[in-house]
Amino acid sequence: MQDLMVFDDATLQSLLCHNGCGLTVENLAHSLHDMPDQVIQRIARNVPAGNRVAFHDELQRYIPSRRVRAARRAVLDRLFWDLTYWKTPDFYEELTEGERLHPDIFRQLEPDIHGNMLLDAGAGSGRASFECVRYGADKVYAVEPSPGLLRILQKKLSPADDRIVPCRGRFDALPLPDKSVDLAISCSAFTAEPNQGGEPGLAELKRVTRIGGKIVIIWPRTQDYDWLAQHEFNYVELQEQQQMCVHFRSLRTALRCARRFYAHNPGVIDYILRERSPEVPFAILGINPPRDYCWLVVK
């Protein structure tokens, strides 16, 4: 639970205030039993005001050790990706650098990219930002909450990459003026959950995008298809020329990422060991390949 100290207060508040992320007051309080006072106090002051009485009541309640362990697993499972972005960004970079998007995604988006001002929300280490520059963006505001991922992005920038502007910010608090971009994109970052976008994030994307501009969600989660359709997004799925794979930088990296990110799927490690290859098909990983996107015209 000490790992939660990696977040700044604004991020902690955002994570703890959204019921949609699955963090119940009970689990949060129970997970902190026997933790150092500084950890408990830091979490307590970032719990939403309306939940603080219940939080402190649960904190004082006697809980068997097995329930404490279960609560910690529940909290850390829910915050797995956020902790990965903040605590081990280099590890996350090893995963995403091999997740090559379908090449036709940006080819199809080129008319909306070329010569325009763009936002890349949840930019991570810049995967989509660099593609936007390659397809002629005039400027890309790469907004990302994780300081570690922003550092990786900044290290990748050369003097010729002055069209990418790294910025700290969250989906629900974008650091841009109203109607300041022609196209807002989010690649494998925006979801229907409030702590990863949702209604507050969509409202912010609409706020910063000019009338007639577009919001594009690249590689959305399959469980968000209905939510996106309900919000009038148009869905585009591209055909695979050949089976799409994750291209890890080495066999060692493939095994390390499989053990960290796909531990629930033992078939991934079995495949890597059997094939002795750092290229792993998305079908083996059990996830939808990055060949689709949704778009919405801002009115």
Secondary structure, DSSP 8 states (H G I E B T S, - for coil): -GGGGGS-HHHHHHHHH-GGGT--HHHHHHHTTT--HHHHHHHHTTS-GGGHHHHHHHHHS---HHHHHHHHHHHHHHTHHHHHHHH-HHHHHHHHTTB---THHHHHHHHHHTT-EEEEET-TTTHHHHHHHHTT-SEEEEEES-HHHHHHHHHH--GGGTTEEEEE-BTTB-SS-TT-EEEEEEES--BSSGGGBHHHHHHHHHHHEEEEEEEEEES--GGGHHHHHHTT-EEEE---SS--EEE-SSHHHHHHHHHHH-TT-HHHHHHHHHHT-SEEEHHHHTS--S-EEEEEE--
